[in-house]
Amino acid sequence: MDVPPTVEATRYVAPLREGGSLPALIEADDDGLYVLKFHGAGQGPRSLIAELVAGEIGRALGLPVPVIAFVMLDPALGQAEPDREIQDLLRASPGLNLGLDYLPGSLAYDPAAGREVDPALAADIVWFDALLTNVDRSARNPNLLVWHERLWLIDHGAALYAHHGDPLLADAWSRPFPAGADHVLLPLAGPVAEAHARLAPRLAGGVIDEIAALIPDAWLTGTEATADERRRAYATHLTRRLESAAFVEEADAARTA
């Protein structure tokens, strides 16, 4: 598995006020534009862990997720920014943050627009979000973009929500996921069991362990557990959830209800 590149933020372009954590559009030293998520934002580095793990799992599955990069940030970048809230956020987020490749000209997916979505793709996305317990793909807040006539999955900071209460995710793998019944693509999805048959093999052979190993030490602070224990906890949680596959039956039951 390719390790996300590490780039340095060189210019703060604009705040993106659609999200509650006030992400930003930044330019980096590779001349790329990134949507930057800050470790000093309200949900802290655990939301960045969720973004990283979910994004890399999505890409391993072949789902349309923007390329991820680690972004080094010098808080001095925002000295000319007149907004005090933005200045405070930059000062609270020195060092390693997370960026997603910017999709210029993309439009928010509108479930009321009647856009045709392939049932297999919809089922794959429902399966992906159920595996990762992503509560933030509802009709109210789809977190989907349309870019070059293709759906793209964004904003996975709300996934793996159990780690906010227990960083070691004790028995979280076995818990039901009732929020899946509100998934924006569930009414358009084909059988989720068929998505499981397509996608689960793509995470075999240590892929989940490799993705968990990408989580930086800098984001694994604040508990008595070591960074390695925390990384193992994420890998164990996702592996056991995948092996049990209870979320698949749950999602199909919600789809046919």
N, C-alpha and C positions, 0 to 999 in steps of 0.2 A: 504494500500500500504506500502511495506517495505521501510524504509528510507535507502538510500545508507550508507554503513559503512564508518567510518572515520578512516584512517590509517595514519601512519607517515612514510615519506620517510626516508630510512636508508642508501641507496646507489644509487648514480648516475651511471647507467650502461653504457649507450651510447646515443648519440644524434640520432634522427631519422630525417634525412635531407630530406626526401621526402616531408614533409609539409613546407609551407612557414613560419609557426610560430615556427619552430624548437622544436617540441615535443621531449620527451626523454623517454627512457626505464629506469625505476627505480625499485628498490626493496624496499618493505615496511616492517614494523614491524610485519605483519602477514605472512611473508615469501612469499608473492605473488609478481609477476612481473606485472607492470602496464605501460601503455603508458600514460605519464603525459602531460597534457595541462596546460600551465602557464597563470596566470592572468596578468602577466607583458609582455606578447607577444604583437605583433603589434595591434591586434584587441581588446585587453583588455578583461575585464571580461565578456563583452556581448557575446563573442564567447563561453565562458564556460557556460553561461546561455543557449545558443542555444544547446550546447552539452548535457547538463543535461536534458533540457525539451524534446528535440527530442529523446534522448536515453531512457528516462523513458516512454515516450509515445510509442515508438517502442516496449519496453518490455511489456507494458500493452496490446498492440495489439497482442502479441505473435510472433513478428518478431525477427529474429536473430540479436540482438544487444549485444555486450559485456557488462558484468556487470560493473556498474559504482561505483566508490568510491570517497569520498572526501579525498584529500591527503594533510596533513600538511607538509610544507616544511620549513626547516631551511636553509637559504642561505649559511651557512657554509659548507653545503654538497658538494659544488663545489669548495672548496678552492684548491684542487689538480688538478682541470681541467685546462689544458694548454690553451684551446681556450678562448680568451677574450670575444667573443660573447656569449658563454655559461655562463661564469662567470657573465656577465652583466644581462643576462636573469634571472639567479638564484637570484641575488641581487634584481632584480625588482619584484620578486614573492614570498615574504615571506608570511607565513601563509597558507591560504586555497586555494588549487588548485584542479584540477579535474583529476582523473585517470580512465582509461578503462582497463579492464582485458586483459592482453597480450595473443595473440593467437599464440603460438610458431609453427613455420613451416608452417604458412599460406602463401598463394600465392595471388598476386593481380589478380583480375578478368580481363580477357582479352576478350573484346567483339568480337575480330576478330578470336578467337579460336574456335568458333562454339559450345560452351558449351550449352547443353540443359538446359533450365530453365523452370520450370512449369509455364504456362501462368497465373494461378491464383496467384502464388507468385509474379510474375513480376507485375501484376496489383495491388496487395497489396502494393508493394514498390513504384510504381508510385503514388498511392493514398496517401500514407504516406508522400512522399516528396512534393506533391502538397499541402496537408494540411499545412505543415510546411514551405512552400516556400523555399525549399532547392535547391539552384541553382547549387549545386556541386555534381551532379551524372550524368555527361555527358560521352560520349564515350572518350573524351579527359582525363577525370579525374573521373573514375567511383566511387571511394571510396567504393569498394566492395572487400572483401577478400573471398577466397575459403579455408575453413578449415574443415577437416574431410568430404570432399565431399559435403559441405553445404555452401551456400552463407551467408556472414555476412556483416552487414551494419556498416560502420565506418565513422568517421570524419563528424560531423554534425554542425561544428562551423559556417558554412555559412548559416544555416537555419535562419528563422525569421529575414531576413536581414533588414526589415523595422525599427527594433529597433535601428539601428545605426543612423538613421536620426531623429527618434522620439521615445524616450524611452517609451512613453505611447501608441504607436501604434494606434493613433487616429482612422482613418478609413481604416487602412491597411487590415483589414479582407475582405474588399469588392473588393480589387484591383485584376485585372487579373494576371496570372502567366505565361507569355509567355515562360519563360525558361523551363517550363515543356515539351515543344515540343522537346527539345534536350535530354530528359532523355534517358540514355543508354539502359534501359529495355523496353522502350515504344514499339519498334517494336516486342517484344516478348510477350507483355502483352495481357491478355484477357480483357473483358469489365471492365472498371474502375467503372461503376455503380454497377456491381456485387460485386466488392471489397468494395464499400461504404456500401452496404447492409450487408456484412460480418463484417466489421470493426467498423463502427460508433457506434453500440450498445455497443461495448467494452469500449467506452470512456464515457458512460452515468453514471449517479449516482454519480457525483462529482469527477470522476477520474481526470479530467483536473484541477480542483481546488486543489486536493491533490498534483498533480505534481508541479503546480505553487508554492505551499506552501513550497516546498523543496528548493527553490532558497535562498541561504544564504544572509543575510544582507550585508556581506562584498563585494558581487558582485553587489550590487544595489546602489552604491554611484555615485556621480558626477552629480546629477540633483536636482532640487528643490523638486521633488516629494518624498514622503516617500517610504520606502521599501515596506510597505503594499500596497500602491497605485500602485507601479510598479508590484508587484506580481498579483494584481487584473487585471492590464492591460493585462498581458500575458494570464491569464485565460479567460478574456472577449474576447480578440482577437481570441483565438483558438475556444472558444465555438461558437462565432458568425460565424466564418468561417465554422465550422462543420455544423451548423444549416442551413446556406444558401446553402451549397453544390454546389455553382456555379463552384468551381474548378473541380468537378467531370465531369460535362458536357464539360468543357473546355478541360480536359485531354482526354476524349473519342473522342472529335472532332479532337484533334491532332493525336490520335491513328489511326483514320480512314481516315485521310487526304491523 
